[in-house]
Amino acid sequence: MKTSYINGSFIPSGDRVLSNINPSDTSDVVDQFSRAGRAEAESAIAAAVAAAPAWGVSNPQQRFDALDFIGSEILARREELGALLSREEGKTLPEGIGEVTRAGYLFKFFAGEAVRIGGERLESVRAGATVDITREPVGVVGIVTPWNFPVAIPSWKIAPALCYGNCVVFKPAEMVPSSAWALAEIISRAGLPDGVFNMVIGPGSEVGDAIVTSKDVQAITFTGSVGTGATIAQHCAARMAKVQLELGGKNPLIVLDDANLEQAVEVAIQGGFYSTGQRCTASSRLIVTKGIHDDFVALLAERTKALRVGHALAEGTQIGPVVSESQLKQDLSYIKLAQEEGARLLMGGNRVEAETEGYFLQPAIFTDVDNSMRICQEEVFGPVVTVSRVKDYDAALAEANDTPFGLSAGICTTSLKHAEHYKRHAQAGMVMVNMPTAGVDYHVPFGGTKGSSYGPREQGRYAADFYTRVKTAYQMAN
């Protein structure tokens, strides 16, 4: 029985048991966990509060060494940890290994940042005075993460939090606790003082609520649903805590008449269907100009039909299972809703039978859609894309921006003019040209606009804006 990690020890949490089920084979129990609650969350917060003063002024070399150790072990064990991730979440094995590799590099990057935390010294406008501008840690950071990236998202939150001298209380998604526990076990051996890093495995209604509402948690970083994010923002505003939210996406991929057809189809398939479409950056809306539309749709359907859906760990699988029965039901309900709205199901959308009992869904393509349909406005979070036909680039741009979200946006074109215009005018935090909308580097900022993100950016040097506070100090010469 695996347990939460609080104040330097793995601690049992009573007799409540959480079973982690493999979505590729529901007869396979990956792990069992002792399920924590509010009391354990409060203990973790208290431990972090106690550790914060000393860790906040720790030597940057100590932080470098800890983060570098974590990153090195993750990279050394990437195949083992990638297989564990794929087994519990359903990504294909190459995708699982890729995600773990990204996590290792995230810790390595922030190890370097720990010894590069800079400041400024300016002369005051008052004679004889100088001004020092420095960054200090926020204090205790609550981290709440989703199930779809069970190693990468925790890593890109935990690594900068520790890098800048904060203490952490981490609540992973209950659906994927094994990867989080493996990460915590590595962190437990990195030489951090007791209480600096804590992980509590339990339900959001208890553990998450305790973290979000605690007056002792100075900042909350959350990735998940729009509704939960809005609630967290309200709690944080009420007690003036910092908040960082990464929420949904309904990301467009424009394909113009001058695009390379083969390239555009591959970009659409990777962005829309890989990771079973369970990415907030997935390109679920394909907006295609009329000259290339029919050829694009025909080739897209042909290539999609050939995708191999199956067990995440099986060789040759390209699309793994949906993460759970409830997520599969949500995907199927959206497919039914789209048909009721008048969209044409060109192909897919059916549950797939496999050698093992799992949550397998054939990727679905809808055509003859109107952008006002719910299937075009709401995040499905599954292997479902819509294809709309538009007159020209201007119409495509207008439709691309006609969404409450603004995380990622893509365009396939050989026109430098349209590529440059789109990078400037797409209402999204990230723009891809001739590349899938999903898949970003670990050393650059991540985040969106409109309903997709709230607060400072994640990743890269911009992470300092959330995990630190700026202090201005004046000194007059004697």
C-alpha positions, 0 to 999 in steps of 0.5 A: 500500500503506497501512501502520501509523503508529509514532512519527510516521511511516507505516512499511511492515511487510515483504511480508505483505499484508492485503486489505480486501474489501467485504462488499457486493461481494466483487470490490471490494478496498477497500485493501491494507495492509502487515501488521505483527507483534510487532516493529512492535507492540514498536516502537510501545510503545517510542515511546509509552513514550518520549513518555509523560513529556512528554505526561503533563504537556502543556498542556491547551490543546495537548490541546484543540487536537489533539482539536478539530482531529481532531473538526473534520476528521472532521465536515467529511469525514463523508460521505466517511468514512461511505461508506468505512466502509459500503464496508468494514464493510457498514453502510448509508450513512446508518448509516456517516455517522451513525457517523462523525458520532458519532466527530467529536463524541466528539473534540469532547467530549473536547477540551472535557474536556481543559481541564476536568480538575478536582481538589479541595482539602480541609482535613485533619483535622490542623490546618494541613494541606491535601489536594489531590486530582488526576488524572494520566494512567495512561501508555501505553494499549493499545487493541484494537477490533472490526470492527462500529464501526470509527470510533466505538469507536476514537474513544471510546477514543483521544479520552479517552486523549489528553485525559487525557495518555496515549500510545496504541498502537492495534490495529484489527480486521484486517477493517476497517483502512481506517477506522482508517487514515483516522482515524490519518491525520487524527490524524497531522496534529493536532500531537501529538508523535511517539510519542503516538499509534501504530496497528499493523495486524496479527493479534491473535495477534501485535500484540494479544498483544504489546500485552496482555502488555507490561510497559510498557503500563499499561492495556488497553481492549478491545471484543470477544468474551467469551473474548478479554476473559477472557484479556486480564483474566488478563494484566492482573491478572498484571502489575497493569495497568488493564483495561476490557472491553466484551464481548457482549450478549443484550439483551431488549426487553419489549413490554407489553399497553399498548404503542403497537403501531406504536411497539413494532414500529419499536423492535424492528426498529431495535434487532434488525435495523439495522446487520445486527444486528451490535451488542452492544446489539442487541435480539435477545430480544423478550419480549411479554406475551400480550395483544399478542403475536399482533398484535405478531408479525404486524406485526413479520413484515409490516414485516420482510418489507418491509425492503430487503436489499442493497448498503450504498451503494445508495440505499434499502438498509435492511439491509446485508450481514453483515461476512464469510463466516465471520460469515455461516456463524456466523449460519446455524449459529445459525439451524439450531441454533435449529430443531434446538432446537425454535424455529419459524422464522417468516420469513427466515434465508436467504441473499439473492441480489443484483446483486453477490456479497456476504454478504446475509442475510434478517432472521430471526424465531423464535417458540415459543422457550424462554429456555433455548435457546442461541438465547436465551442466546448472542450471534448477532451477526446479524439474528436475533431471538426472540419469546417469549410471557409472562403479564405484566410480572413474568414478562417481567422475570424472563425479561429478566434470565435471561441471563449478559449485562447490557449494554442492556435495553428496554421498550415501555409506556405505564405509568409504573409499569412503566417506572420499575420496569424502569429500577430492576430490569433487570439491565443497564448501560443501559435504554431506555424506548420506544426501541431498545436500540441507539444511545446518546449520545456524552456519557454513560457506556456499559457493562453488568453481569454478563458484558457489561462489566468495569472502569470505564465508557466515554464521558462524564466517567466515562471519567476513571475508567479513563484517569487515576489519582487522587493525594492530596497533603498539605501542611503550612503552614510 
